[in-house]
Amino acid sequence: MEQSDLIQKSLGEIVSDDFRAAGVFKRAGIDFCCGGKKTLGEACKEKDLYPGSLVSELEALEESPASHGHNFKEWSLDFLADYITNTHHKYVLKTLPDLVFYTQKIAAVHGGHHTELTEVADLFARINEELLQHLRNEEEVLFPAIKFALVEPNQENRSVILSEINRMSGEHEFAGGAMDHINEITGGYKVPDDGCNTYRVTMQLLEQFEDDLHVHVHLENNILFPKARAL
């Protein structure tokens, strides 16, 4: 692929074509999930990055053997919805209570010297509230509507799908933006010299949670939602 073609390709398309590109974007601090509609060139301009180095990394992926990981783009909609539920929803539901507890605990203990922790705890409490409702709506409304449309499509069902996708895309923006902000104010989940083991565990869990959220939102924003709109 010509360099100019790659620069003009959307981040979501690049990751959908080869999921290994997600690692390249993570190292560069580029949001490929909520920002998946941006082209590589636009994302580099926003981050003040030289696109040539990223293009070289991405081209190197094309020349190396393809990974044997999941080819999400080729999956059927109902299978992808079930995968999201059984993998990412289960992870979120298991991890949310721990992170709410830990972020509040380190804010109480260390917040006097690290005032950003109070904001982290408040933000994560909002993430917890929003995501619990978000996952419930996906499992009880959107995903069943998609599965029904695969069997017996009609205009009413299509309206439900489009309405839910529009709302959920906005909810993705909130969760992704909140985690980006937590990443920023903690200096990339750094643990200060006076940080205890609970502090360290909390930062590790937050980073893992953000990584999972990026994949989760990418699968929905850049693969599931476009396919569902086209039903």
ABEGO torsion letter per residue (X at the ends): XBAAAAAABBAAAAAAABAAAAAAAAAAGBBAAAAAABBAAAAAAAAGBBAAAAAAAAAAAAABBBBABBBAAABBAAAAAAAAAAAAAAAAAAAAAAAAAAAAAAAAAAAAABAAAAAAAAAAAAAAAAAAAAAAAAAAAAAAAAAAAAABBBAAAAAAAAAAAAAAAAAAAAAAAAAAAAAAAAGGGBBBAABBAAAAAAAAAAAAAAAAAAAAAAAAAAAAAAAAAAX
